[in-house]
Amino acid sequence: MIEIHNLTKSFGEHLVFKNLNLQFKKQEIHCILGKSGCGKTTLLHILMGLTKADEGSISGLPHEMTAVFQENRLLDEFSAVQNIQLACSDHIEEQDIINALQEVGFTENIHIPTKQISGGMARRCAVVRAFIPESELIILDEPLSNLDQENQENVISFIKKYQKGRTIIAVMHDLEQAKSLTSNILYLSNYK
């Protein structure tokens, strides 16, 4: 179990959340919903160690985690395959990466620099990059942004298939999208 105990975070005078308590059962998919500004991304950054909480603690976090950020954070001069290879251990075959990209509807432009691909293709590359390495925890910040309906469905199917018993914590804005991923839905809007 990943447990958040009495977590408090402010930025200057702006209180993001106070005494936040949440539990995430390991090896399951969890979706966090809430209005803009309620602290969803801040919570993910605290879980990843990128932002420090003012008070409180987190227990049960695994050492190995991967993430999809709100921005794709791809290396523009590298192809989709190369971006994913950089996040993987040596035993991951290039064909496995290509197969994963194809599962999210990425059927062309796999080997051109990512600065030349669409935002939706870049998003799908970022999702695949988070799932191919062997991490215990996968953190997803709006993984379906910039995707049309068909590609959203492809990515949802991909996430479910590639979960492989790992813990996933995802921030979503759409309840129906969250329901299509999991029944473990948490609302962050009432924690101030």
N, C-alpha and C positions, 0 to 999 in steps of 0.2 A: 504494500500500500504506500502510495506517495501521499503524505499528509502535510497540509498547510495549517500552521497554528498561529492564530492571532496576528496575521500579517497586516502591517500598516505601511502605506507609502504616500508621501507628499512630494510635490515639486514646488518648492517655495511655499506660498500661501495656499496652493491648490491641493486639497486632499483628494487623492485618487481612490483609496479605500482604507478602511480602518477595521482592525480586528477581524480580518477575513479568515474564515476557517473552511477548508475544502478537503475532500479525500478523493483520490483517484485510484481505483483498484487496478493493480498491475495486470497486464496482458489483455486489456480491454480498450475500446475506443471511447473517448470522452469528448463531447463538444461543449464549448462555452459560448453562450449567447449573452447579449447585452447591448444597450444603446451605445452609440459612439461616445467616447470619453469616460466610460465607466471603469476603464483600467484593464481591459482584456489583454492588449498587447503588452502593457507594463507587467502584468502577471507572467506572461510567457517569458519576457526578458529577465525577470527575477528567477524563474525556474531554470533558465539557461545560464545564470550567473553573469549576465550582461548589465544588470541593474541591481543595486543593493537595496533591500527593504530597510525602512527606518526601524521597524520593530517586528518581532515575531520570528518564526523559524519554519524550516521545511525539512521533513525527514523522509527517507526512503528513495531519494533521487538516485538513479543509476549513474555510473561514471560515463557510460557511452550514450550519447544522444546526437541526433541529427535534426535539422529544422528547415522549414520553408518560412522565410520572412515575408513581410508585406511587399518588399521589393525582391526581385528575383535573385539579385546578387550573383549574376553569372559573369564569367570572364569573357568580355566581348570579343576578343580576338580568337577565342577557342570555340570549337564546334560543340554541339550538344553532347556528343559522345565524349569528347575530351573533358568537358566540364564535369561530367559524371565520373569519369575515370579518376580525376584528381581527388574525389571524395572516397574512393574505394581502395580496398586492399588489392594486392597484385593478383590474387587468385580469381577475381571477377573477370570473366571473359568478355571481350568486346561484343560478341554476338548476344550475350545475355543482356547487355545494356541496350543494344539495338532492338531486341525483342520487347523489352520493357517500354521503350519509347513508342514502339508501334502499338502497344496495348493502350496507350493514351491518345492514339490517333495521330502520332507524329510519324508520318509515312514518307516525308521528303525533307530535304534540307538538313539531314542529320549530320552531315560533314562540313557544312559551311559555317563561318564565324557567326556566333549568336547575335552579333550586332545587326545582322542582315535578316533575322527572322522576326515574325510578328510577336506582339506581346503575349498572345495566347499560347503560342508555341514555346516562348521563353518560360511561361508559367508552368507548362507541363514538364519541361526539362527540369525546372527547379523541384517539382514534386518527385519526379523519378530519382533525382540526385539524393533526396532525403531518404528514399526507401531502399535503394540498392545496397548501401553499406550495412554491415551487421551491427546495428545499434539497438539498445534495449528500449530507448524512449525516442519517439518521433514527435516533434512539436510543429504544428502547422498553423500559420497565421493567415487566414483567409485563402486556403489552397485553391478555391474555385474562382477567384477573381479573374476578370478578363477572359472568361471562357463562355462560349455559347452553350446552349442546352445539351447538344450532343456530346461536346467535349467535357462538360460537367459530369455527365453520366459515365463517360469513359474513365474519368479520373476517380469518381466514387467507386466504380468497380475495381479499378487498379488498387486503390487504398485498401479495400476489403481483402483482395486477393493477396497483397504483399504485406499485410499486417503481420502474418506468421507468428502469432502469439506475443507480439510486442505491444507495449503500451503506447497509445496515441492520444495526445491532447491537442485538440484543434479549436481554434477560434473561428466561429462562423457568424454570419449576419442573418442568414435565412433559416427559419425553423424547419421548413420542408427539406432543405438540403441536409441539415443536421439529423433529422429523422431518418433520412435515407442512408446515413452512415451508422447511426447508433441509437439506442434508447437511453444512453447515459448522457442526458442533457442538463447542464448546469446554467443557471442565470446569475450573472454578476451584477445586475443593476441595483440590487437592494443592499449593498454592503457598505455604503457610506454612512 
